Every structure is written in structure tokens, then in C-alpha cells.
Amino acid sequence: MGTCLCDMTAAACDGNCACDPDCTASERELFSGALPEGPASPQLEYCVPSSSVVEVNLPKSGVIASVRRAAPPGEFFRELLCVAGDNNPAFGNFFSDVGAGSASDLAGALGTDGRTSFARPHTVAAAAVVNDVYRVGDALPAALSNLQRSGAALTGPSLPPSTQATVPAGAGGVLSLPAPTLSGDCDNLAVVGFMTNVPFDASGGARSSCFRRVADFSTECSELGSFSAYDLVGRLRVAAAPTSSPTLLAPVVTRVRAMDAYGNLDAGTSDFSRAGAGVALPAASLVGGVCQNALRRVDFTAVHNGNGALTAITADVVVADVPAASAGAMQEFSVTFENENTLKSGSWLRQSALKSGSPGYRPGFPVLGGFKATETPGSADSKVAIEQFAGGLPMPGPGMDGLCDPGGAAPVEFGASSASSCHIPFTLEQLRTFCLSSSPGVGYATFLANTRAALAAGGRCTDPAGVAGRPTDVPLQTSQLPSQILDGLFSGVAGGAHSQREVRVGIWGDSSAENAAEWLDLAVESPDLPAMEWDEATATCTNVAAGVRYEFLTGKVGAQQSPQEKIAFGKVSFSTASWSFKDPLKGFCSQNFPVTVHVDFASMDQVVTENVKPKVPPLLPRVPEGFMYPFY
């Protein structure tokens, strides 16, 4: 169990992972190295192996561990020291499956284990192209089309004559995607290597994200601007093979969707048929102070034939409206490599998915999360599956300005206990109105957009007389603020796309969305929080539901040399705080108030391991089943 730790993609071959069962023989020939596979199974060297493997079925687990019996190498002294006979009654030490946990187990573990952990990012550099077929890690030669959307040739001092179809793309003419610099701003830093996904694995999230800072929206919201889907996707050409005169592949746009301020996507327009012509890219344009159809996300799929050549590039594009009053917007990118034989028949739809372990969770990888989905709601016999979150179980996070932003949500990372915060800006009038519920409030995304526009127009402080642009909106008062930031997630009252839905988390790092038994309910504690109260004398609002805490109980299963970690229990709870306006005489200024997020992981007490022993041998010797043949 857990002997192929480099297999981190379900239903797809992981480059340079020799133990990945999804890799074909031709794909293995393209490997340029070997990733660590994890510790080998325990084994004993027998003079004459009487059995190739001894299976160990742990109680309650249903998971098989094994101790291998191997012949010794053909060396004189090694053969003298091999095992001729074995009367050891034990196979080795194994962790028993702890089974499902409970709230009391979690409380006890949290009381004894309060350590925190931090994940270390993983980076992979693409290797140089060395022959006429791609090998794992080879950079992909790329170019940009020298044609406008209309088909007319582009002109300019940095472009070649209009008779030339393409110009080199990226650094050194290889495919590279925007990635965050130390400041978090976008720069073309991520060189894409063959059969090397971007991000490399789930520890980097579902996508690489960076902030596209804009000084002039009129330039960047045009056909060749950084917010133009046509500039990044429509003009891109990628070499099918690293030859001197390669075939250049243009991306097939399989879907275009629009994202709202909460990060929710509409149905959009799609054409996943391989025989189809794809979907037209929307044009970015600056209208009424808003950059419409600004590029927000691109998910590329690089399809290869398994023999070192690309056969197609597809792009799933997401656009959004970005106010010109903002400093810019977040953008996300990903590249997934797929063998054309693993795609759905006649379709560009892929069937692979990133995992957070194989099978146990790996530290720093996202906790798998999703909604319970039934084929026929209300029916006891209905099939149940999981509507899985793309990037893991989300928690509230900040935007680039530190304000709580639905687009800044980050996944909960397994094993990483943490404390974080973001802020909500209120003037004194807004704090009073919110606390007294004297206004019905608006959705959090609307509140944030209006507040940012007002702050950009008038600054943090505005004239107390009420100049146009002064922030006046307040969030809803019907649910906890962390839930509002996550569009109703964990909320038991109506309001938000995700409210009143059952949330589940994956027991294992490779839990399948098609098997509901591999997921457990995430308990949401919803005590009757006291109503907010306003104290005019101190300008204080008490009992503000402004904190959320994620708590998880974990356990180990399997061989002591390579234990696999699972989630045995999880819950979410909310806490209240008092918000005081520091200087009521400057009530026309915005003050930031914190929303706090805590994550705690606690391990079950499993100090005593189980020494697994074989079954007691029978008194009489065992004979082959066909011993009496042909007489019986």
C-alpha cells in the first residue's frame, strides 16, 4: 500500500513515474528520468522462494498490505546468507485502520497535538529538446500568429514582414505561461515541459494564478492586450514535434464561459466534438469604465499520441468583467497532458483528475471536497456521487489589496495547521447599519465591488457631507460573513449559490467522486449565535460572526515503513468577535475589520502498532486440489 507515490493523476500517465499503471509501454519509452516511487514493500530473501507474496488483510481496512519473498542475487556470500526456513510468527508492524472518527475523538486529539506545519512549493524546470520526438520535460517550441482576428496582417516595428505567418513566442521561442513573480504579478515564467502538467501536481493548486496589474486599461483591454483571450490563445501556435520544420498546432477552443464576482461560472458555449470547429473567442473591449470579456482563466489540454508527438491543443477559456477603476485582476492558467487514447471517444473531454495522494494524503496537498449530488433528489434509491471542487475544499482568502475576496479563496492544505485573515472595510455609518440590520444589505460580491469603486474614486476618507462615491452598501446580515465570502458555503440559510448543501471531504487523497463511500460528511456546527448588538457610546458592534475554524482528525493505515494518512473526521464551526470603530470623529473614513480563518489538524493516538501474524497452520498437510484426479 502506498508504493507508487508519484502516481498523482487519476486515469492519466504521470511523466517519469515508472510505477504508474496508467502509463503505456510507448509512454514509458519517452521517460527522461525516474521520480521517487516511495519505499519498497518489506521483503525477505529466501534461498528458494516458496511464495512470491504474503498478503496481510488488516481488520476493518479492506486494504491489502504485503511482504514479498524474493530470491537472493546470484552472489556467493548472499546465497550463503539467504533464509532457508522461517518460523517467525509475525509479518511485520502495521497501522490498523482507525475507522471513522467522531467529534469527541477530534477534541481529544486537538488537546494533545497543536503543532503547525507549512508546505514547501515544488518546481520543475523543462529540459532542452534533444531529438525529433518529445521526451518528458522537453520544452515545446511555440510561435504567435502574425494575423489579427479579422485576418489582416499585424504591423509594427517589432513584427516581421506581413508575409511571415508567425513570430517566436515566449522566451527562446518555447511555450511559457504567466506565473507569479515574488510580488505576485504575472510574468511569463512557467516554461511548459512535455508530459509535465502546470501546476506540476495538486500541491500547487488546480491552476497557477497571478495578478495582472494594469496601468492603462485602454491598451490592455484591446486585441493585443494582456486581457485579450485572442492574444494569448487565438494567436498561439505549438510545434507538434521538435523537428526543423514542424507542423504548428492552433488551439481548439472547446468552451467559453463567463465568471461572476464570486467565481461562479455560467453554462457558456461549448463544442467538445473532435469533428467540430470549436468556439469563437470573445473580444475584450473597454465599455463604460469596464473591461468586458477580460481573460480570467485558460485551461489548456495538450493531446499527444503516446509516441512523443502532439496531435492537438485545446483551450477552455473563462472571461469576466473587470472594472477599470481596479488595479487589475487575477488570472489563472493550467496545462494538462493527455494521451489521445484516454480521451472520451470522439470528444476532447478528458477523464483524468489531480489527486492529493496515492492513496493516502500527502502533506501540503489540498483536502478534497465537494457537494453530495443525487441523481433523483428525494429518492431513497437514487444514485449518489460527489460534485467535486476543482481546487480542493476552499477557505476565505484575501485579494491583492488584502480585502476578503471571493476570488482569493484558497484550498485547505492537508496537515498544515494555520491561521490567516482578510479584511472588510466599513465606515462608521456602514458598521452601525450592518450591526443594527437597518438595511437589508446586498450580496458580498456586490458590496465588495461597490466599496472598491468608491475607495478608488474618493480614497479611504471622504467628505462627511456625503460626496458621491462614498461607501454606503453593507453585506447581508442573515448568514456568517465567512459563508458570504464563499457564496453561501456552510450556510444553513438561503442566500448564495452554495447555501444549504451537504459538504463532504475525501477520506483518501485519491477518493473517487464516483464512489460516495470514500467521502465523509463535513460536520458544520451551527449553534444559535447571539444577535449582533450596537453600543453607540463606544461605537462597538458585538457578536459579529467573523471567524471560521476547520478541524480535522487524521489517522494512519498500512505498513509502519510507509503509513498512508486519511481523514477520519472533520468539522467547521464559526466564532464571533467585537468590532470597534477606533476614531468615531473620523467616521467618514473606512476602517478594516478582520475575518479570521483557522485550520487545525490533529492525529489520532496510534502509538501502539499492530503486529500482524499469519493464520495458525493446519494440523494435517495441505494437498493440491487435483490430488485425486481423475478418480475424483
N, C-alpha and C positions, 0 to 999 in steps of 0.2 A: 504494500500500500504506500503510495506517495513516492514511487521510484522513478517518476518521469516529471520532475518539477518544471522542466522547460516547456511542457505542453500547456500553453496558456491561452489557446484559441480553440473553441469547440468547433468541430466539423471543418477544420482547415489545417493545412500543414504549417507548422512553425519552423521558419528557416533555421538550419543548423541544429535542429533538435532531433537527434538520431533515434530517440525512443518514441517519437510521436507516431501513433498508429495511423494518423490521417495522411502521412507522407507516402507518396508513391515511390517506386524504385527510381523512376526518372527524376523526380524532385530531389531525392537523396544524392543523386549524382551531381547536382548543382550546388551542394553544400560547400561552403568555403572555410568551415571550421566546425567546432563542436561546442555546444552550450552545455553547462553543467546539468546533469540529469538527476542529481540527488544521490544520497547514499545507496549503495547496493544492498540487496537482500542479504540477511545473515546466511552464511554457508559453511559447511564442514567439508574437508577434503577426505574422501573415502578412497581406500585402495581400489575397491570395486563398488561403484555407486549402486546401491540396491534400489534406489528410487531417486527420481530426478527432483522431486519436490515434496515437502511435507506441508500440508495445509493446516492452518490454525483458524478455527471459526470462533471468534470471541463472543461471549454472551451478550445478548441484546443488540449486537452490532450489525450482523448481516454482512460484514466486511471481512474479506479473507486476507490474512497475513500469511507469509510463507517463509520457510527456512529451506534453502536449496542444498542439495547434496551434489558435490562436484568431484570429478576425478582429479587427482593432483597432476601438475605439469610433469612432463617426461624428464625429470632430473633425478639423478641418483639419490641424493640426500632427501629430496622432497618425497620420493616414493617410500623411503625408509620411515618417514615421519607421518605417513597418512593414517587415517583412522580405519582399523580393521573391524572393530566392533564397537557398538555404542550402547551402554547401559545407563546413560544419563536420562533420568525420567523427565527432564524439562527441555522445552524447545527454546526458551528464552523469555525475556521480560517484555510484556506488552501492556499498554494502557487499555483498560476496559472502556467501552463506550459509556459515557456518563448519562446517556439518555437525555430526556427533556429536563430543563431546569425550571425553577419557579421563582417568584418574587422574593421568597424568604432565602433561597439559595443565593440570589444576587445580592441581597442585603448583607448576608454573612461574608461573602467574598469581597465586597466593597469595603467592609470594615477592616480587612486584613491586607488588602492589596491596593495601594493607592499610587503606584508608580505610573509615570507618564513615559511615552515613547514618541519618537519622531522619525518619519520616513526619510530615506535618502533618495533623491532623484536618480534615475538611470538614463544614461545617454549612450547612443550608438553612433559611431562615425561610419559613413559609407566608404567602401574601398574603391580603388580605381578599376576601371574596365580593362581587362587583360586579353580578351579574345572576342570571337564573334557571337558568343552566346552570353547571356547574363548569368552570373553566379550570385549566390546570396551575398548581399551587401554592396553589389556593384551600383555605382551611380548611374542614373538614367539620362542620357543625352536628351536635351529638350530645346525647343525654339518657340518663338512667338510669331503668329501670323502678321504679315505686313498689310492686312486689309481691315478696313473699317467694317462696322456692322452692315452698312449699306453695300459693301463690296468694293468701294472705291479704295485706291491705294492711299496709305498714310504717307504724309510728307513731313519733313523736319530735318534739322541738321544732324541729328543722331541716328537717322534711319538710312539704310542703303537705297539705291535707286528703286523705283516702284516696280521694276521688272523682277526684283528678287522677292520670293514669296515669304521668306521668314527671316527673322533676326534671332541671334542667340538669346536664350532665356536664362536668367539667374546667374550666379557666379560660376564662371567657367563653362557656361552653356549646358548645365545639368539642371534637372528638376529640383527645385528647392521651394519650400513653403514658408510663409510667415511664421515666426516663432518669437516668444518674448525675450527681450533683452533684460539686463539687470533692472531696468526701470519698469519692465512690464510692457513697454511699447513694442509694436510689431516691427520685425526686420526679417529679411529672407535668410534665416539662419539654418533651417532644418533641411539638409540635403537628404533626399529620399533614396534609399538603397533598395535594390531588388529583393523582394520577399521579406522586407523589413518594414513592418507596419509603422505608421506615425499616428499617435504615440506608439512606442515600442511595445508596451503592454498596458494592462489596466491600471497599473500604479500611477501612470501619467494622466489618468482620466480617459474619458471616451474620446476627447479631442485635445489638440494643442490650442490654447487660447492666448490671445494677446490683445492689447489695447491699441486701436488705430487712432492715433492722435492727429487731429486735423487743424491746420491753421487757416486754410481757405477752402470753404465748402464748395464754392463755385467751381474750383478746379478739381477737387477730389470727388465730387458728385457728378462727374461728366463721363463720357465714354471711355476715356483712358485714365480715369482717376482710381484711387485705391478703394473706393466704394462701388466700383463697377464690376458686376459679375462677368461682363463681356471681356474686360481687360485681363482678369485672372483665369477665367475658364474658357471663354469663347475664342481667344487668340492662342491658347496653349496647344502645342504640338509635342508629342513624346515619341522618341525613336522606338520602333518595335523590337529592334535588336541593335547591339553596338557595332554595326558594320560601317564601312566608309560611306555608303550611300543608303542609309536606312529608310524604310517606309515610316512616314510620320503619321502618328495616330492623333486624330482630333477627338476630344472628349464628347461622348454622347450624353446629353443632359437628360437623365431619366425622370427627374422630378424637380419642380419648383414650388416652394411653399413660403408663406408669409408668417412671421413671428410677431406676437404681440409683446407688450411690455413685461408680461410675466414669463416669457419664454415659451408660451404655448404656440403650437403650430396649427394652421388650418389644413384642410384636406389638400389644397393646392391642385396643381395639374401634373399628371404623371403619364409616362409611357415607358414601361419596363420591357416591352416586347423587343426581342433582338431584331425582329424584322421592321420595327418602327423607326421613324426618323428622329425621335427624341422630342424634347420640349424646347420651345423658344425661350431664350433668356430675357428677362425684363430689363428695360433700360433704366439706369439710375438718373434721376433728374431732381433739380432743386426747385421746389414749388412752395411758395408761401412760407419760406423760412424752415422748410422740412426737406431733408434729402430722402426722397421716396425711392423704394426698391434698392436701398443700400445693401451691399453684400454683408451678410451676417455669419454665414456658415457654408462650408463646402466639404462634403464627404466624397472623396474620390475612391473609386474601386479600380484597381489595376488588374486586369484579367490576363493570365498567362496560360500557356499550353502545357506546362509541366516540363518542358524541354529547354527552358532558358530563353523564351521569346514572348513578348507581349502581343496579345491579339486584340485588345480593346482597352479603352479608358472610359469609365462612366463617371458622372458627377451628379450628386444630389445636392441641390442648391437651396439655401434659405435666405430670404431677404427681409428687411424690416425698414421702418421709417425712423430716421434719426433727426432730432431737432438740430437746426444749425446753431442754436444757442449753446449746445453742449460742446465739450472739448473733443468729442469723438465718440467711438463706440467699440465694444468688444467684438472681436471676430474669432471664429473657431475653424480649425482645419483638421482633416484626417485623411490618411491613405491606408486602404486595406487591400492586400494582395489575395487574389482568389484564383484557384485552378478552374479553368472553364468547365471542367467535368463535374465540379461540385456545385455549380450554379443550378438553379431551378431550370428545368427543361424549357427551352425557347424563351427564357426570361433573363434579365440582368439581375434579378433579385438574388442576393447571397444568403446563405444559410448558416454562416459562421457567426460566432459571438465571442467577445473577450471574456475571459474567466479571471477570477480573483484567487485561484488556487487550483491544485490538481492532486487530490480532491480538496485537501484542507486549505483553509485561508492562509495567505502569505501576509506577513506584516506590512502595513502601508498600502495594501490594495483596497479598493472600495468595498464596503459592505453591500452585498447585493440586496436590492429592494424592489418592491413592485406592489401593484394592487391585485387583490383577488378578483378574478374575472370568471364569470359563469356563462355557459352557452345559452341557457334559458334562465334568466333571473327569476328566483322564487320557486324553481322546481327542485325537489329533493334529489332527483335522478340526473340533474344536469351535469355535464362535464365541467370540471374546474381546471383552470390554468392560471398562470401568473402574467399580468401585463407589466413586464419588467421595465424598470427605469434604465435609460440608456447609460447613464454615468454612475450608477450606484445610488444608495439612499442619500437624499440631499439634506443639507442643513443650511440655515440662513448665513449669508455672507455679504461682504461689502462690495460696492463698485469701486472704480478707481478714485472716487472722491471720498471714500470712507462711509458713505451713506448706505444703509441697508437696501440692497438692490436685488430684485428677483433674478436678474441675470447674473448675479455674483454668487449664487448658491454653489456650494462645494460638496463633494461626497464625503460621508463619514468613512475614515480610513481604519481598517481593522487593526486592532492592537494599539492605536495611537490615542491615548487619553489626552484631551486638550481643553483649553479654554480660549474663547475668542469672542469678539464683539463687533458690532457695527452700530451706526448711529442714525437717529431720526431727528431732523431739525424742527423745532417748534418756536414760534414767537410766544410771548406770554398769552396773547389772545387765543392762539391755537391750543396751547396747553389747557387753558381754562375751558374752552369749548369742548375739547376732547374729553376732559375729565367729567364735566357736568352732562355730557351727552346732549348738549343743547343744539347740536346739529347732527343730522343723520349720518354724515360722513360719506366718503367715496372709497372706491377700491384703492388698495395701496399703490398699485402701479400708476393710477391717475393722480393720486396725491403726490407721489414722488416726481412725476413728470411736471406737474404744475409748480411744485416747490422749486425744482431745479431751474425752470424757466424764470420764475420770479427772482431767485437768487442771482441768476446770470444778468437779469435786467437791472435790479436795484441793489445788488450786493447783500451782505449779511444784515445790514441795518438799513431800514427805510424810514422815511419821514413818518412820525406818529400820526400825522393827519390822514394817512391812508393814500399814499401815491399809488397809481396804477401799477400793478405788478407785485404788490405786497402779498406774501403768502397768506392765504385765508383757509384753504381746504384742510380737513383733518381726516385721518383714517377712520374706518368703521370701528364701532365700539362693541360689536357683537361677538367677536372671537379674539383669541390671543394674538398679539402682534407678530410673534414668530410664525404662526399659521398664516396670517395675512400675507407675510412676505413670501411664503411658499405657496401662494394661491389656494389657501384653504386646507393644505395638507395637515393631518392630525386633528382637524377641527370637527367637532360633533354637531355643529350648527350649519345651516345653509349659508353659502357665501364663498365663492371661489370654485374653480373647476375641479379641485381635488377634495372638497369637503365631503364628509360623511361617507368615505370609502375605507374599506378594510385594507390596512397596510401590512405587508408581510416581508420578512427578511430571509435570505438564503441561509440554510443551515451550513452548507458547504460552500467553498469558493467556486465550485463548478455546478451548483444547483441548477437543474434544468427548469426552464419556465414551463415546460410541458408536464412536469411532474410536481403537483402541488404538495405531495408528501415530503419533498425536500425543502419545504419552506415552513416557517413558523409564524404565528401571529405576533405582531409587534404590539405589545400592550400599551395603550395610551391612557395614562392616569388623568382623569378629568374631574378632579374634585370641584366642588362648588366654590370657585374662587370668590372672595368677597368683592362687593361692588366698589368701584372707584369712588374716592371721596376727595373733595376740594377744600383746602384751607386757604382762604383769601389772605389771612394775616401773614402767612409765611410763603404764599404763592407755591404751595406744595400739593401735588396730586399723589395720593397713596393708593396702594393696591393695583398698580399698573401691571398687567400680565405681560412682562417684558423679558422673561427668561425661559429658555427651554433646555432640558437636560436629556441626553441619550445615555442609556446604561445597558451594558451587555455582559452576560455571563458566558464565559468560554470554557471549553474542555478539550482534552487531548484524547486521541484514539489511535491505536496501532502500535507498531514496534517502538521500543524505547529509543532506538537509534534514529528514527525518523518519524516522530509523532505528527499526526495530522490534526490541525486545530479546527474546531467547529464552534458555532454559536448555539448555545443551549437555551438561552432565554434573552429577551430584550424588551425594554420598555422606554416610553417617552413620557416626561412629566413637565409641567410648567410651574414657574415661580413668579412672585410679584415683587415689585420694587416701588420706592417712593421717588418721584421726580420733582425736584425743587428748582424754580427759576432763580438763578443766583442774584440777579440785579433787576428787580421789578421796575426801577426807574428807566431801564433800557429795555422795556418790554417790546419795543418795536424791532429789536434785534433777534435774530434766530440763535437759539442755543441747541447744541447737540445733546441728545439723551440716548443712553446706551441700551441696546438689546443684546443680551448675553447668551452665549451658546456653550454648554459644557458637554463633553463626551467622556464617559468612563468605561473602561474595560476591566473586568475582574476575572481571574482564573479560578476554576473550581479546585478545591484541595484534592490533589491526586498524588500525594507523596508516596503512598504505598502502591507499587505496580503489581500487576498480576503475573505470576509465573505460570505460564501455560504448559500443561503436561499432556502427553498423549493418552489415548484410551488404554485401559488395562488390557494386556494381550489375552487372547482366549487360551483356555487350558489345553485344548486339542489343536494341533497344527492345521492351518488353513490349506485347503487343496483347491486346485483350479476348478472353475465351474464346469468345464468339459471333461472332468476326470473319468466319468463313467461312459462317455461317448464311445461307440454308438449304441451301447446297451441301454442307456437311459437318457 
